[in-house]
Amino acid sequence: MNKIIELKHVYKDYPQAAGSQTVLHDINLEIFAGEFVAIVGPSGNGKSTLLNLLTGIDYPSRGEVLVNGAALHQLNSEQLSAWRGVNLGIVFQFFQLLPALSLLQNIVLPMDFVGKLSKRERHERALYLLELVGLADAADRLPSQVSGGQQQRVAIARALANDPPLIVADEPTGNLDTATADAVFDLFAHLRDQGKTLVMVTHNENLADAASRKLEIRSGRIHADTQMVAGL
């Protein structure tokens, strides 16, 4: 299997008044293409920090972060931005759609930054992705004109805009009711079936249990690394 993520002896420290606090301790991790990995554990134990390192939002204090062939710890912010546009889709807990843009425009925007497709092709792909998440008829609406669950589905479509090999999600169902969370759950199942690599932080036990692999983070360390029997 093709290795898409590798962390080698990664530490993350944050400065404190009384000295630095180590949030991640000697993390060694390999994730392979096509895996669906759920990161679980109590709040405040380093899960989101780990996700920030995998996406290049933050740098490790020590160690190496290698994602899809790039050494993220060696890239500057401009290089990271360009790398993310091609290699990574991010789904946030609070959607983070631009409120003044339509749903369609929110999905087109990442494609504008990368510039691989023509204007017509970007429009067509955005419509296709809205259809994929069941919102083609709402393309011209603003985020404020649709529900939170619909906004999250648009956020997933936006993460797929440039067809990245890796999708990273931070509590993607954290603000959704059960029925809407189930719809998002089905979307992730579809992505896994397409061969995408999925890495997500979640407190949703059903979602975590449906992953192909579960990582439990406690006190900034990998407490357990479990291969799941079934998956989605």
Secondary structure as the mmCIF struct_conf table of DSSP 4:
data_model
#
loop_
_struct_conf.conf_type_id
_struct_conf.id
_struct_conf.beg_label_comp_id
_struct_conf.beg_label_asym_id
_struct_conf.beg_label_seq_id
_struct_conf.end_label_comp_id
_struct_conf.end_label_asym_id
_struct_conf.end_label_seq_id
STRN STRN1 LYS A 3 TYR A 14
TURN_TY1_P TURN_TY1_P1 ALA A 17 ALA A 18
BEND BEND1 GLY A 19 GLY A 19
STRN STRN2 GLN A 21 PHE A 32
TURN_TY1_P TURN_TY1_P2 ALA A 33 GLY A 34
STRN STRN3 PHE A 36 VAL A 40
TURN_TY1_P TURN_TY1_P3 SER A 43 GLY A 44
BEND BEND2 ASN A 45 GLY A 46
HELX_RH_AL_P HELX_RH_AL_P1 LYS A 47 LEU A 54
TURN_TY1_P TURN_TY1_P4 THR A 55 GLY A 56
BEND BEND3 ILE A 57 ASP A 58
BEND BEND4 SER A 61 SER A 61
STRN STRN4 ARG A 62 VAL A 67
TURN_TY1_P TURN_TY1_P5 ASN A 68 GLY A 69
STRN STRN5 ALA A 70 ALA A 71
HELX_RH_3T_P HELX_RH_3T_P1 LEU A 72 GLN A 74
HELX_RH_AL_P HELX_RH_AL_P2 SER A 77 ASN A 87
STRN STRN6 LEU A 88 VAL A 91
TURN_TY1_P TURN_TY1_P6 GLN A 93 PHE A 94
TURN_TY1_P TURN_TY1_P7 PRO A 99 ALA A 100
BEND BEND5 LEU A 101 LEU A 101
HELX_RH_AL_P HELX_RH_AL_P3 LEU A 103 VAL A 114
BEND BEND6 LEU A 117 LEU A 117
HELX_RH_AL_P HELX_RH_AL_P4 LYS A 119 LEU A 132
TURN_TY1_P TURN_TY1_P8 VAL A 133 GLY A 134
HELX_RH_3T_P HELX_RH_3T_P2 ALA A 136 ALA A 138
TURN_TY1_P TURN_TY1_P9 ALA A 139 ASP A 140
BEND BEND7 ARG A 141 ARG A 141
HELX_RH_3T_P HELX_RH_3T_P3 PRO A 143 GLN A 145
BEND BEND8 VAL A 146 VAL A 146
HELX_RH_AL_P HELX_RH_AL_P5 GLY A 148 ALA A 159
TURN_TY1_P TURN_TY1_P10 LEU A 160 ASN A 162
BEND BEND9 PRO A 165 PRO A 165
STRN STRN7 LEU A 166 ASP A 170
BEND BEND10 GLU A 171 GLU A 171
TURN_TY1_P TURN_TY1_P11 PRO A 172 ASN A 175
BEND BEND11 LEU A 176 LEU A 176
HELX_RH_AL_P HELX_RH_AL_P6 THR A 178 ASP A 193
TURN_TY1_P TURN_TY1_P12 GLN A 194 GLY A 195
STRN STRN8 THR A 197 VAL A 201
HELX_RH_AL_P HELX_RH_AL_P7 GLU A 205 ASP A 209
TURN_TY1_P TURN_TY1_P13 ALA A 210 ALA A 210
BEND BEND12 ALA A 211 SER A 212
STRN STRN9 ARG A 213 ARG A 218
TURN_TY1_P TURN_TY1_P14 SER A 219 GLY A 220
STRN STRN10 ARG A 221 GLN A 227
BEND BEND13 VAL A 229 ALA A 230
#
